[in-house]
């Protein structure tokens, strides 16, 4: 059984805080099944945008609830925001979570 987006985001933010990183929801999407995007701000002017991987990329042995892949490997705030704006035009029910970590940790493998 898959967690709802709202529960997954709440748990992810808690995980980030436990690990010492700042995380906040900057856009709330559909509580049940909204797509989730994570913006990792390295606090050096660079950001990485992560999106949920398509279900076809997730193996049957993978026990994680969601798998994330980088969409924008390393970019600035403008390029990441442009990508998010394009996604919002396509899907207005998406979630955006911002994470700030100087070490570049995103904790998505722990979520």
C-alpha positions, 0 to 999 in steps of 0.5 A: 500500500502506497502512502498518500503524498501528504503523509510522505511529505510530512515524514520526509520533512521530519527525516530532513530535520532529524538529519540536521537539514532545513526542509519546508513545503513551498507548495501543497498539492493533492493530498492523496496522489499529487506528484512530489518535487524536491529542490535541494539548495546547496547554499552555494548558489546551486540547486538540484531538482528531484522528481518521482521516477516513473513506475516503469523504472521501479523494480518489483524488489524495490521496497521504497514507497517512492523513487526519485531521480534528478531532473536538473542535475545542478542549476541555479535558482532561475533554471530550477524555477523555470522547470517547476513552472513548466511542470505546474502548467502540466500538473497543478496538483504537485507538491514542492519541498525545498531542502537546504543542506550545505553538504548536498544531502537530500535524504531521498534514499532514506525516505 
